[in-house]
Amino acid sequence: MNVKELRKGIKLAKKKGRFTGRKSTYQKDDPLLQRAFSLYQSKEYTLKEIEYHTKIPVSTLKRYLTKYGIKRK
C-alpha cells in the first residue's frame, strides 16, 4: 500500500466517522490534570516544579493549558 492510497483511505474513513485518531492521555476532569491546573493557578510553582510533582511533562502541560484556556490568576 502506498502513501496516496493510505491517505485516500483515511480521508474516506474520516468522512464516515470511523477514523478519529488517538485518544487524549488526560481528560479535563482527570484528578492529576486538575491538580496541575490548581498548582499553576496558585502562582507558587513553575512549570518545571509542576512537572516534578505531577509527572506531566512541561510540553504536555502547556498543550492542555492552551486547550482548556487555563490562565494564571
KEKE-3310 file (N, C-alpha, C; in steps of 0.2 Angstrom, whole numbers, plus 5000, padded with zeros to 4 digits):
npx = (5004:5003:5007:4998:4987:4984:4982:4970:4962:4961:4955:4943:4938:4937:4927:4916:4916:4924:4937:4946:4957:4970:4967:4965:4978:4975:4959:4948:4943:4951:4959:4973:4977:4969:4975:4987:4983:4978:4989:4997:4989:4990:5001:5013:5021:5033:5032:5041:5042:5029:5029:5038:5030:5018:5021:5018:5024:5032:5029:5017:5009:5008:5002:4989:4985:4983:4974:4962:4961:4967:4972:4985:4980)
npy = (4994:5011:5028:5037:5030:5026:5039:5042:5032:5035:5048:5045:5036:5045:5054:5045:5044:5034:5035:5042:5046:5047:5044:5056:5058:5063:5068:5082:5082:5074:5069:5071:5080:5091:5094:5099:5110:5118:5120:5127:5139:5144:5151:5149:5139:5134:5129:5118:5113:5109:5099:5090:5087:5081:5073:5076:5080:5096:5101:5094:5098:5112:5111:5106:5117:5127:5121:5120:5133:5139:5150:5160:5167)
npz = (5000:4996:5000:4995:4993:5006:5012:5005:5009:5023:5023:5018:5028:5038:5034:5035:5049:5056:5058:5070:5076:5089:5106:5119:5132:5145:5152:5154:5167:5174:5189:5191:5181:5185:5197:5193:5186:5196:5204:5195:5194:5206:5206:5214:5210:5197:5180:5178:5191:5193:5184:5191:5202:5197:5187:5174:5158:5154:5141:5138:5148:5144:5132:5136:5145:5136:5127:5136:5140:5152:5163:5172:5188)
capx = (5000:5007:5005:4992:4981:4983:4979:4964:4958:4960:4950:4936:4936:4935:4920:4911:4917:4927:4944:4945:4964:4972:4963:4969:4980:4971:4953:4948:4941:4957:4962:4980:4977:4966:4980:4992:4980:4977:4996:4998:4985:4992:5007:5018:5025:5035:5030:5046:5040:5023:5031:5041:5025:5013:5024:5016:5029:5030:5026:5010:5005:5007:4996:4982:4983:4981:4967:4957:4961:4968:4977:4986:4976)
capy = (5000:5017:5033:5040:5025:5026:5045:5042:5028:5039:5053:5041:5034:5051:5056:5040:5044:5028:5037:5048:5047:5044:5047:5061:5055:5066:5071:5088:5080:5070:5072:5074:5087:5096:5096:5103:5117:5122:5122:5133:5145:5147:5155:5147:5134:5135:5123:5113:5111:5106:5093:5086:5085:5078:5069:5078:5084:5103:5102:5091:5103:5118:5110:5106:5124:5131:5118:5122:5140:5140:5156:5161:5172)
capz = (5000:4995:5004:4992:4994:5013:5014:5002:5014:5030:5021:5017:5034:5042:5032:5038:5056:5058:5059:5075:5079:5095:5112:5123:5138:5150:5151:5158:5174:5177:5195:5191:5177:5189:5202:5189:5184:5203:5206:5190:5195:5213:5205:5218:5206:5190:5176:5179:5198:5192:5181:5196:5207:5194:5182:5167:5155:5153:5134:5138:5152:5141:5127:5140:5147:5130:5125:5140:5141:5159:5164:5179:5191)
cpx = (5005:5004:4999:4986:4979:4979:4971:4959:4956:4955:4943:4933:4934:4928:4915:4911:4920:4935:4944:4952:4965:4968:4968:4972:4976:4964:4953:4947:4946:4959:4969:4981:4974:4971:4985:4989:4979:4984:4998:4995:4987:4998:5013:5023:5027:5032:5035:5044:5034:5024:5034:5035:5020:5015:5021:5021:5027:5027:5019:5006:5003:5001:4990:4980:4980:4974:4961:4956:4962:4974:4979:4982:4980)
cpy = (5006:5022:5037:5036:5026:5033:5045:5038:5031:5044:5050:5039:5040:5054:5051:5040:5038:5030:5043:5050:5045:5048:5051:5057:5057:5069:5077:5087:5075:5073:5075:5080:5092:5099:5101:5110:5121:5124:5128:5139:5148:5151:5154:5142:5136:5128:5117:5109:5107:5099:5088:5083:5080:5073:5070:5082:5091:5104:5099:5096:5110:5117:5109:5113:5128:5128:5120:5129:5142:5145:5157:5167:5178)
cpz = (5000:4999:5001:4994:5002:5015:5011:5007:5021:5029:5021:5024:5039:5040:5035:5046:5059:5060:5064:5077:5086:5101:5116:5130:5144:5148:5155:5165:5177:5183:5195:5187:5181:5194:5199:5188:5191:5205:5201:5192:5202:5212:5210:5215:5199:5186:5177:5186:5197:5189:5186:5200:5204:5189:5175:5164:5154:5146:5134:5142:5148:5135:5130:5142:5142:5128:5129:5143:5148:5159:5171:5182:5193)
residu = (MET:ASN:VAL:LYS:GLU:LEU:ARG:LYS:GLY:ILE:LYS:LEU:ALA:LYS:LYS:LYS:GLY:ARG:PHE:THR:GLY:ARG:LYS:SER:THR:TYR:GLN:LYS:ASP:ASP:PRO:LEU:LEU:GLN:ARG:ALA:PHE:SER:LEU:TYR:GLN:SER:LYS:GLU:TYR:THR:LEU:LYS:GLU:ILE:GLU:TYR:HIS:THR:LYS:ILE:PRO:VAL:SER:THR:LEU:LYS:ARG:TYR:LEU:THR:LYS:TYR:GLY:ILE:LYS:ARG:LYS)
# end
